[in-house]
Amino acid sequence: MEFFGSNYIVMVFMVVTAFVMGFAMAGISTLAGPSRPNKAKSAPYESGIPDVKPVRPQFTARFYVIGMLFVIFDLEAAFMYPWAVNFDVLGLGGFVHMIIFISLLLLSYVYAWKKGALEWV
């Protein structure tokens, strides 16, 4: 008779091994790696030219809103793939649900467009 948790023991062993290897590599790199910090090495520069003024990126909230909208609409498109694969199994009910889903997606896109969330300026 096979032990019930033998598959879980293998999974736990793999996770523990991954953590040990990760911490071991980071530790060895910290201990054995060269480290001679100085002010010139830690100064920011771009294309070999030192900065004249302090570096402070200025991103508006609109930048993040556009990024979130992209992720949301991209994920919604990814949800359509399994539906298309199982279209023949789902039948008319699955088709109606997808029409409702696409309608809500289109409605939210129009709402974001009308609110000006997709404008860069």
VEXLO-468388 format. One record per residue (C-alpha): x, y, z; residue number from 1; residue in three letters. Coordinates in nm, 3 decimals. Layout:
<nodes>
@xx: X&yy: Y&zz: Z&num: NUM&residu: ALA
...
</nodes>
This chain:
<nodes>
@xx: 0.000&yy: 0.000&zz: 0.000&num: 1&residu: MET
@xx: 0.142&yy: 0.338&zz: -0.102&num: 2&residu: GLU
@xx: 0.173&yy: 0.614&zz: 0.155&num: 3&residu: PHE
@xx: -0.102&yy: 0.874&zz: 0.094&num: 4&residu: PHE
@xx: 0.115&yy: 1.184&zz: 0.139&num: 5&residu: GLY
@xx: 0.416&yy: 1.072&zz: -0.065&num: 6&residu: SER
@xx: 0.341&yy: 1.324&zz: -0.341&num: 7&residu: ASN
@xx: 0.319&yy: 1.603&zz: -0.087&num: 8&residu: TYR
@xx: 0.650&yy: 1.502&zz: 0.067&num: 9&residu: ILE
@xx: 0.817&yy: 1.543&zz: -0.273&num: 10&residu: VAL
@xx: 0.654&yy: 1.885&zz: -0.322&num: 11&residu: MET
@xx: 0.763&yy: 2.003&zz: 0.024&num: 12&residu: VAL
@xx: 1.115&yy: 1.877&zz: -0.044&num: 13&residu: PHE
@xx: 1.126&yy: 2.073&zz: -0.373&num: 14&residu: MET
@xx: 1.003&yy: 2.395&zz: -0.209&num: 15&residu: VAL
@xx: 1.248&yy: 2.365&zz: 0.080&num: 16&residu: VAL
@xx: 1.532&yy: 2.292&zz: -0.164&num: 17&residu: THR
@xx: 1.441&yy: 2.598&zz: -0.373&num: 18&residu: ALA
@xx: 1.443&yy: 2.826&zz: -0.068&num: 19&residu: PHE
@xx: 1.770&yy: 2.683&zz: 0.064&num: 20&residu: VAL
@xx: 1.938&yy: 2.717&zz: -0.275&num: 21&residu: MET
@xx: 1.813&yy: 3.075&zz: -0.316&num: 22&residu: GLY
@xx: 1.933&yy: 3.187&zz: 0.025&num: 23&residu: PHE
@xx: 2.261&yy: 2.998&zz: -0.017&num: 24&residu: ALA
@xx: 2.337&yy: 3.164&zz: -0.351&num: 25&residu: MET
@xx: 2.250&yy: 3.509&zz: -0.218&num: 26&residu: ALA
@xx: 2.465&yy: 3.451&zz: 0.091&num: 27&residu: GLY
@xx: 2.764&yy: 3.321&zz: -0.102&num: 28&residu: ILE
@xx: 2.740&yy: 3.613&zz: -0.343&num: 29&residu: SER
@xx: 2.733&yy: 3.859&zz: -0.055&num: 30&residu: THR
@xx: 3.028&yy: 3.698&zz: 0.123&num: 31&residu: LEU
@xx: 3.251&yy: 3.613&zz: -0.174&num: 32&residu: ALA
@xx: 3.167&yy: 3.894&zz: -0.416&num: 33&residu: GLY
@xx: 3.391&yy: 4.198&zz: -0.458&num: 34&residu: PRO
@xx: 3.271&yy: 4.505&zz: -0.275&num: 35&residu: SER
@xx: 3.464&yy: 4.831&zz: -0.288&num: 36&residu: ARG
@xx: 3.195&yy: 5.100&zz: -0.272&num: 37&residu: PRO
@xx: 3.284&yy: 5.462&zz: -0.326&num: 38&residu: ASN
@xx: 3.099&yy: 5.783&zz: -0.409&num: 39&residu: LYS
@xx: 3.174&yy: 5.771&zz: -0.782&num: 40&residu: ALA
@xx: 3.036&yy: 5.420&zz: -0.823&num: 41&residu: LYS
@xx: 2.711&yy: 5.495&zz: -0.643&num: 42&residu: SER
@xx: 2.641&yy: 5.822&zz: -0.827&num: 43&residu: ALA
@xx: 2.363&yy: 5.802&zz: -1.088&num: 44&residu: PRO
@xx: 2.452&yy: 5.879&zz: -1.447&num: 45&residu: TYR
@xx: 2.306&yy: 5.835&zz: -1.791&num: 46&residu: GLU
@xx: 2.521&yy: 5.762&zz: -2.094&num: 47&residu: SER
@xx: 2.834&yy: 5.850&zz: -1.900&num: 48&residu: GLY
@xx: 2.716&yy: 6.202&zz: -1.820&num: 49&residu: ILE
@xx: 2.661&yy: 6.292&zz: -1.453&num: 50&residu: PRO
@xx: 2.325&yy: 6.441&zz: -1.361&num: 51&residu: ASP
@xx: 2.312&yy: 6.818&zz: -1.331&num: 52&residu: VAL
@xx: 1.990&yy: 6.830&zz: -1.132&num: 53&residu: LYS
@xx: 1.839&yy: 6.579&zz: -0.888&num: 54&residu: PRO
@xx: 1.663&yy: 6.286&zz: -1.050&num: 55&residu: VAL
@xx: 1.296&yy: 6.276&zz: -0.955&num: 56&residu: ARG
@xx: 1.058&yy: 6.107&zz: -1.196&num: 57&residu: PRO
@xx: 0.728&yy: 6.287&zz: -1.226&num: 58&residu: GLN
@xx: 0.448&yy: 6.047&zz: -1.313&num: 59&residu: PHE
@xx: 0.091&yy: 6.165&zz: -1.298&num: 60&residu: THR
@xx: -0.189&yy: 5.945&zz: -1.171&num: 61&residu: ALA
@xx: -0.316&yy: 5.924&zz: -1.529&num: 62&residu: ARG
@xx: -0.012&yy: 5.714&zz: -1.620&num: 63&residu: PHE
@xx: -0.109&yy: 5.454&zz: -1.360&num: 64&residu: TYR
@xx: -0.477&yy: 5.461&zz: -1.461&num: 65&residu: VAL
@xx: -0.387&yy: 5.384&zz: -1.822&num: 66&residu: ILE
@xx: -0.161&yy: 5.101&zz: -1.704&num: 67&residu: GLY
@xx: -0.437&yy: 4.952&zz: -1.489&num: 68&residu: MET
@xx: -0.689&yy: 4.979&zz: -1.774&num: 69&residu: LEU
@xx: -0.447&yy: 4.800&zz: -2.005&num: 70&residu: PHE
@xx: -0.402&yy: 4.516&zz: -1.756&num: 71&residu: VAL
@xx: -0.777&yy: 4.486&zz: -1.697&num: 72&residu: ILE
@xx: -0.867&yy: 4.475&zz: -2.067&num: 73&residu: PHE
@xx: -0.578&yy: 4.239&zz: -2.139&num: 74&residu: ASP
@xx: -0.697&yy: 3.997&zz: -1.871&num: 75&residu: LEU
@xx: -1.050&yy: 4.013&zz: -2.004&num: 76&residu: GLU
@xx: -0.923&yy: 3.907&zz: -2.346&num: 77&residu: ALA
@xx: -0.738&yy: 3.618&zz: -2.181&num: 78&residu: ALA
@xx: -1.066&yy: 3.502&zz: -2.024&num: 79&residu: PHE
@xx: -1.218&yy: 3.464&zz: -2.371&num: 80&residu: MET
@xx: -0.973&yy: 3.194&zz: -2.481&num: 81&residu: TYR
@xx: -1.105&yy: 2.912&zz: -2.259&num: 82&residu: PRO
@xx: -1.458&yy: 3.006&zz: -2.363&num: 83&residu: TRP
@xx: -1.363&yy: 2.975&zz: -2.730&num: 84&residu: ALA
@xx: -1.201&yy: 2.636&zz: -2.670&num: 85&residu: VAL
@xx: -1.512&yy: 2.499&zz: -2.496&num: 86&residu: ASN
@xx: -1.767&yy: 2.675&zz: -2.714&num: 87&residu: PHE
@xx: -1.927&yy: 2.355&zz: -2.843&num: 88&residu: ASP
@xx: -1.963&yy: 2.215&zz: -2.490&num: 89&residu: VAL
@xx: -2.114&yy: 2.533&zz: -2.340&num: 90&residu: LEU
@xx: -2.388&yy: 2.569&zz: -2.599&num: 91&residu: GLY
@xx: -2.637&yy: 2.855&zz: -2.614&num: 92&residu: LEU
@xx: -2.605&yy: 2.937&zz: -2.242&num: 93&residu: GLY
@xx: -2.231&yy: 2.991&zz: -2.276&num: 94&residu: GLY
@xx: -2.287&yy: 3.207&zz: -2.582&num: 95&residu: PHE
@xx: -2.539&yy: 3.428&zz: -2.399&num: 96&residu: VAL
@xx: -2.306&yy: 3.464&zz: -2.102&num: 97&residu: HIS
@xx: -2.021&yy: 3.569&zz: -2.331&num: 98&residu: MET
@xx: -2.242&yy: 3.825&zz: -2.507&num: 99&residu: ILE
@xx: -2.326&yy: 3.974&zz: -2.165&num: 100&residu: ILE
@xx: -1.957&yy: 3.968&zz: -2.070&num: 101&residu: PHE
@xx: -1.847&yy: 4.141&zz: -2.391&num: 102&residu: ILE
@xx: -2.128&yy: 4.397&zz: -2.355&num: 103&residu: SER
@xx: -2.013&yy: 4.487&zz: -2.003&num: 104&residu: LEU
@xx: -1.655&yy: 4.505&zz: -2.126&num: 105&residu: LEU
@xx: -1.752&yy: 4.736&zz: -2.411&num: 106&residu: LEU
@xx: -1.962&yy: 4.949&zz: -2.176&num: 107&residu: LEU
@xx: -1.670&yy: 4.990&zz: -1.936&num: 108&residu: SER
@xx: -1.439&yy: 5.079&zz: -2.225&num: 109&residu: TYR
@xx: -1.680&yy: 5.348&zz: -2.347&num: 110&residu: VAL
@xx: -1.712&yy: 5.480&zz: -1.990&num: 111&residu: TYR
@xx: -1.334&yy: 5.506&zz: -1.952&num: 112&residu: ALA
@xx: -1.309&yy: 5.673&zz: -2.292&num: 113&residu: TRP
@xx: -1.579&yy: 5.931&zz: -2.210&num: 114&residu: LYS
@xx: -1.417&yy: 6.009&zz: -1.873&num: 115&residu: LYS
@xx: -1.090&yy: 6.082&zz: -2.054&num: 116&residu: GLY
@xx: -0.896&yy: 5.802&zz: -1.886&num: 117&residu: ALA
@xx: -0.733&yy: 5.704&zz: -2.216&num: 118&residu: LEU
@xx: -0.595&yy: 6.052&zz: -2.297&num: 119&residu: GLU
@xx: -0.222&yy: 6.107&zz: -2.251&num: 120&residu: TRP
@xx: -0.233&yy: 6.487&zz: -2.217&num: 121&residu: VAL
</nodes>
